[in-house]
Amino acid sequence: MTTSRLIGLQDRWVQFIQPRVAEILSRTGNRMTRTGATTHAQQSLILTARFISFSAQLELPDEDLLDSAIDSECNKLYKSLHAPKINFTGINGPEWTIIQQRIDGKEDFYRNWNTYRNGFGSFNGSFFLGLQNIHDLTSCQRHELYIHMEFFNGTTIYARYDNFTVSDEQDNFRLLSVGEHTGTAEDRLYFHVNRGFTTFDKDNNDWVKVNCAEDRHGAWWYGICSISNLNGKYFDAEVYGYRTSIYWEPWIALKTVKMAIRPFPNKN
């Protein structure tokens, strides 16, 4: 096995094994932390480093086997969530899993941190799958994101990203990456990359004097403040210039939104 291929497989095994190391530590308790020896994060890094050192001496399984192992973990997560699936016109390949849906104003999206972490709403109406679920899915395998948006005049636009990743709660469910953008809608997520998620009761945005969740009546990966606001206030008609509305800049209220993900790569 060549050195470059070995390093590549080591990196991918770390991606696969790190969440399990963290899970074991969280379940067993952090005895070393309680004695002041080290921190939870340090233990995870130490164990990972030892694993990398050990794996360098081994002939690691081939990439197909690794792909199968990661896919299996993701499949378990998908099956446990029972989230609705969707096919978008003109896009072949596997179905997409909806992680956020806005179709009317019956569900209030001005919610607190714990509610956004756990998810809320009804799969038959408007809902948010939950930041913890979105993190779990996007960390077990690379995912792409598709955002379908419709205006009140019937016009539809979309934005597609090829590497959508959200960090864990310890990191405030930061938007780690979105990847390359394509679509009929302008890229309105680039501004929000590397921003933590903000709700009215947990301010992680960059504007010191303003909680952007309060200012935009929503919850999002706000900076100072946002050029998209898909968890904003739902209006029953098209309105212009309302920074609290559901918008993908410019500030024109959207009628419906569907944010969906699926594993990447795929054939389309």
N, C-alpha and C positions, 0 to 999 in steps of 0.2 A: 504494500500500500504506500503511495507517495505521501511525502510530508504534507503537501497542501491539502490533499484529500482527507488525510487523518485529522488535520486541524479543522477542516470544514465539518467533518462528522462530529468531532469533539464539541464544536460550537452548537451543533444541533442537538446533541445529547444533553448539553447543559440546558438548552431551552426546554427539553423534555423533562429533565430531572429536577431542576430548581424548584418548580412549584410543589413537587412532592416532598422535597427537603423542608420547605417552609411549612407545608401541611403537617408533617411529622413533628416539627418543632412546636407548632401551635397546639397540637393535640396532647403532646407529652408534657408541655410546660417547659419553661426555660429555667432549669435549675441553676445554670451558670450565671444567668442574669440576676437571679435572686441573691446569689452570693457575691455579686459585684464583679465577677471575673470577666465578663464580656457582655455584649448586647446580642439581642436576637438577630439583628441584621449581620453582625460580625460572625456569629456562628454559622449562618447560612453561607456566607462567603467562604469561611474556612472549610466547611464540608464540601462546597463546590470545587474549591481549589484542590482539595485532596482527591476528589473524584477525577478531575482533569489530569492530575499527575498520575494517578493509577491507570486511567484509560489510555494514556500515551504508551503504556507497555503492552496494550492488548491489540488484537486484530478486531476492531469493532464491527458490528453487523453492518451489512450494506445499506444503502440509502432507501431502498424499497422497504426493508424491514422497519427502518426508522419512521418512514412516512406512514406505514401501517399502524405503528404504535401510537403516533401522535393523532392520526385520524380517528383511531379507536377511542381515545380520550375525548376528543371533540364530539364524536357521535354520542357518547354517553351523556355529555352535557346537553346537547341538542334534544335528545329524547326525554331528558328529565324536565325540560322547560315547557314542552308542548306548545311552543310559540307558533303563531300562524305563518304559513309559507305563501309565497307569491311568485308569479312569473311576470316579467315585464316585457311588453311588446318589442319585438326585434332583437331580443337577447336570448340566445340559446343556452344550453347547459343546465346545471343543477338549479333547483329552486332557491330563492332567497328567503331568509328568515327575517321577519319584520321585528325591529327592536324599538321602534317608536311610530305611533300613528296618530294623526290628528284629522278627524273627520267632522267634528261638530264641537259645540261648546259645553257639552254635558259634563265633561270631566275637567276638573280644575287642575291646571298644571303649575299653579303657584304653590308649590309644596316644599316641605322642609327636607333637610339632608337625609335623614333616615328613610323617608319615603322614596326619595330618588335612588338611594342605595338599594332598597329592596324591590322597587318596582310598584306600579299601581295601574288601576284602570281595568277595562274589560277587553279581551281579545275581539269581542264583537263590536267594539266601539273605539274610543280613543284610549291609548295606553302608552306606558313607558316600561320596557322590559326590566329595567333595573341596572344601575351602574355596576354592581357586583357581578351580575350575570354577563354583562357586556365585557367586563374585564376578563372573566373566566374564559369566555369564548375566544376573544381576540388574543389572549396570551397563550393558548394551547396550540394555535396554528395561525399562520398568516391569513388575514381576511381582507376582502374588498368591501367597499361601502357603496350603496346606490341610494340616492335621495331623489324621490319623485315628488314634484310639487305642482299644484294646480291653482290657478288664479280664479277669481269669481267669474271672469268672462269666458272660462273654458280653456284658456291657454295652459299648456303643460310644459314644464321644463325639467331637466334632470342634471344632477352632478354625480359623477362616478369617480371613486378613488381606489387605488389598487393596494394600499397598505394601511388599513385602519386599525389602530391599536390604542387601547385605553389602559392606564396603569391601575394599581390597586388603591385601596382606601387610604393606606398609610401615606401614599403619594397624592392624595386628594383626587383620585381618579383622573389624573392628568391626561390630556389628549397627547399621547406620545408621538403619533405620526398619522398622516393621512395618505402619503404616497403621491403618485402622479395623478393629476386631475384631467378628466375628459368630460364632455357633455355639452348640452345646450345652455346650461346655466353657468354663469361666471363662477370662478373659484372663490367661495366665501368662507372656506374653512382654514385657509392658510394662516390667517390672522390669529386663529385660536389654538394653533399647535403649540404645545409646551405650556399651555395654561391649565391650571387646576379647575375642577368643576366648582361652581359657586351657586349656593342657594341663599334665600333670605336670612337663614340662621347660621350660615357658614360661609364667610367671605374669603374667597381665595383669588379674587381678581386683582389686577395691577393698579387700580385706581384707589389711592390711599383714602381719599375723603368720601368715596361713594361705594356703596354695595350695589354692584351692577344688577344683581338679581332683583333688588327692590326697584332700581331705576327702570329696568326693562320688564318688570312684572313677569319674571320667568325663572329659569335656571339653565345654565349653559357654561361652556368653557370661556368665560368672559375675560377680556383683557382690559381695555379702556375705551369703551365697554365692548361693543360687538358690531360685526357687519353681517351677522346672521343671528336669528333668535327663534329657533324652531320650537322652543318650549314656552313661547310667549303667550299673551292673552288672545283668546279666540274671539274674532269679530264675526258677526253674522252677515256682513256685507263688506264689499271692498272699501277700504279706507286708505288714505294716503298720509304719510308723514307722522304716523303714530309709532314712536320708538318702543312702545309696549306690545305691539302686535306681533303676530307670527310673520317673520319676514326673512327674505334672502336678499340683502340689499340690492336695489333701493327699498325704502320703507313702504312697500305696498303689501297689504294684508293678504295672506294666502288662505285659500279655502280648504285645501287638504294637503297633507304631508305624509309621506311614508319613508322612513329610514330603514333600510334592509341590508343585511350582510350575508356573505357566503364565503366558504374557504377559497383561498387562492393558492396556487394557480388553477386555472381551468382552461378549457379549450376555446373559450370565446372572450 
